[in-house]
Amino acid sequence: MSTSHNMENDSLLYRIKQGINDTCYIWAKELRSTVTDEGVLIFCILVPLLYPLLYSWAYNNEVVREVPVAIVDKSHSTASREFIRNVDASPDTRVAYYCNSLEEAQGLTAKQQVNGTIYFPADFNKLLNRGEQATVNVYTDMSLMLTYKAIYQTTQAVSAGMNSKIQITLGGGMTNREDEVVTQPLAFEEIPIFNTTGGYGNAILPGVLMLILQQTLLLGIGLAAGTARENNRYQDLVPISKHYNGIFRIVLGKSLSYFMLYAIMGAYLALVVPHMFNYISLVSAETILGLLLPYILSCIFFGMTLSCLVRYRENVMLLVVFTSVPFLFLTGISWPQSNIPGFWQGIASLIPSTFGIRGFLRISSMGASLSDIRVEYQALWIQVFVYFITACLVYRYQINTTRKRAFNQMQMVKEKAIAAKAKKLQEYEAKSVSQSNTENATN
Amino acid sequence: MTEIIRRIYHISLRELRIMRQNPIYGFCTVIFPIVIILFFTSLMNSGQPIEMPVGVVDQDQTQTSRAMIRRLDAFQTSHVVGHYANMNEARKAIQRNEIYAFLLIPKGTTSGLMTDTQPRISFYYSNVTLVAGNLLNRDLKTVAALGSAAVGATKLSAIGKTGQEVSTFLQPIVVNLHMINNPWANYNVYLSTAMVPGVLMIFIFLLTPYTIGTEIKFHRSRQWIKMAGGNVYVALTGKLLPQTVLFLSMMFGFSYYIFYVLGFPHPGGIVPIILLNILSVLACQGFGIFAFGLMPSLRMSISVCSLWSVLSFTLSGATYPLFSMDSFIQSVAQLFPLRHFYMIYQMCIFNGFPLTNAWFNFMALALFIILPFFTIPNIRKAMLVYVYIP
């Protein structure tokens, strides 16, 4: 009877069934903790839902328009006034002040009233009419690259327009077409092929969205692990329970619950938010599934691996929050990837967001296919694999220490019990001896 | 008075002991800040991105077109890495992340130049990485303009114009650009000066509520208040003093490194640098104390502080200007110390304007420093009554 029972216990089918049972138990428990644990609730549900909206709102105007400039016109001529009118009419700049001297304009820059100054020397018109080169001086405040770019590009465009007009009058061609050819023998056009508006939000936001996915997962997993440790009597990550009896059950059960939650969050961040704020989104079902699946999984296993380092739950925030900015820079979203030094490239390749963001930018903003992002996609699967193994290893270590401690604890209790028993026995014996002694004495 | 100083001294010693026992303090006050400083300054060490990969689609295959490609390659910013047969292949190369832009020279460009039929070359660039797109756009435009000018110049000198006449004809109005204080458009100067202090501020933001909150968590709060003789101001001063000193030395170390070792422009001189560093460290600590006093739970206050500190990168307006955001966001941004740090930095240090121009931002930072006074009584209560619930 008992042998058959044992056989049933050891059969593979039974163990698999038990394993699935335990996995589901851990999965449900972990999922419940995302709602009951205040910190996890904030970072895994509220932040991914609300933070992207804030960012989208901030960047929603996309491009910098109507940058204020000051004019110092010493020339007071038709030519200078034409230049000024054109600058004012350009979409990116507006003429905010007319000043009598550069010092006055500088004062306005100091008060943040203007971001640049255009200065026409007194001989501006005279030189032009004399057939010599005339100069316009443009002074730009370099504390903001986007305003510098707006002023610089506008003045370039305005001067180019006026130049070709002057050339036409000087050229003296027979036909209009001849004039055109003389002023510009070689025509050229510049075509922004992706992110055609040059929008700041379109360039930065996809990266921010993907980064939010990773950082909130790291925080959430870390916080949950911290709480589990603090609720545990021996500060262990893994509780002593018949369900927590196997590495795969724990790792799979926990990751399943996060994956479930983040499948929804991922879809929200990658599809709903760009749609709501009209950001470029050229993804297809195939590319988004192909990228997000390994990305979320690698973030989860990466988070689980790191979560073992956490002693107190609040330390997670100290360790994770500040990394957001360097992680974003490591992807090459701001400073181009081709110019990141090799050492930092190496560090970058350890982090899921590096490949997640690079891949997402290309499928979302450039309409790349899965084969176009093969490097990123393969790197993410490698990370999934590696971090899965490291997560299993650290949990194995945790389980072993838990077991050892539990065993020691039990041993200690046993020893104590034995000692107590022995003591009692001794006392009893001593008592009986003394009793018999007294009995003997009385006898 | 000496009694108070003595108490502060002892609490500071106690804090130093705590900091030695918990390694997270060492990481957040010294190791991570140094890593961050080195990270940003080494990442953008070249100032401007150089040798960015670009491609060419040369369907003309003549000496003229090859000269154009060589000229493009010679630019510091661009490096020709690929030749593609047609536009579609080049586009795919952008999607594969091999190049950022490409120049398309169609068949018949040279013969068109010879026969005066105004041939057309085009360049395609990706704005998905904005910096790369902008810089390459500028280079490719110059290549095209030079190509155009070369033809014009040859023609004009052939009919006997002098060099001066040629250049006057080609460019009657010259724009003379003065990029004040950063004539190299150095991105290290532009970005590191705002990003690094921003990250250092994250540490101050988080560590302040952490250090106060862990007193409750580890059941030391009553002992701590007792050491201060029941005076919560003394208690907080003693407790935060070691961190203030550490963070200040990090900020000053960073300033010294960028302004005096790397030679970033700072026409404002040393006075605003010192003032700004002191004010911003104190303002962030003030905000941290205030947040903890408002929500005397370690978890909540540190969560709020972390969300606040990460948002401040966007709302500081150092990358995307604040005046281009919605007006509501413009006012909300004033609640972030990093915004005021950036304004004072760019007005008084980077541009060297008098301090009075930034009076509003100085006042704002001062306000952050006095914020804790509104919630300090709450902290006292929390320390004596509350119990940490994990």
Interface residues (C-beta under 8 A of the other chain):
Chain A: E38 G39 I42 F43 V47 Y51 L54 Y55 W57 A58 Y59 N60 N61 V63 V64 R65 F83 T109 A110 K111 Q112 L128 G131 E132 Q133 A134 T135 V136 N137 V138 Y139 T140 D141 M142 S143 L144 M145 L146 T147 Y148 K149 Y152 T155 Q156 S159 M162 N163 I166 Q167 L170 E178 E180 V181 V182 Q184 P185 L186 A187 F188 E189 E190 I191 P192 I193 F194 N195 T196 T197 G198 G199 Y200 G201 N202 A203 I204 T227 E230 N231 Y312 R313 E314 N315 M317 L318 L319 V321 F322 S324 V325 P326 F329 G332 I333 S334 W335 P336 Q337 S338 N339 I340 P341 W344 R358 L361 R362 S365 M366 G367 A368 S369 D372 I373 V375
Chain B: I24 F27 C28 F32 I36 F39 F40 S42 L43 M44 N45 S46 P49 I50 E51 M52 P53 R91 K92 I94 Q95 R96 N97 Y100 T109 L113 D116 T117 Q118 P119 R120 I121 S122 F123 Y124 Y125 S126 N127 V128 T129 L130 V131 A132 G133 N134 N137 L140 K141 A144 A145 G147 S148 V151 G152 K155 Q164 E165 S167 T168 F169 L170 Q171 P172 I173 V174 V175 N176 L177 H178 M179 I180 N181 N182 A185 Y187 Y190 L191 M195 G198 V199 I202 F203 L206 L207 Y210 G213 T214 K217 L298 R299 M300 I302 S303 S306 L307 S309 V310 L311 F313 T314 L315 G317 A318 T319 Y320 P321 S324 M325 D326 I329 M343 Q346 M347 F350 N351 F353 P354 N357 P390
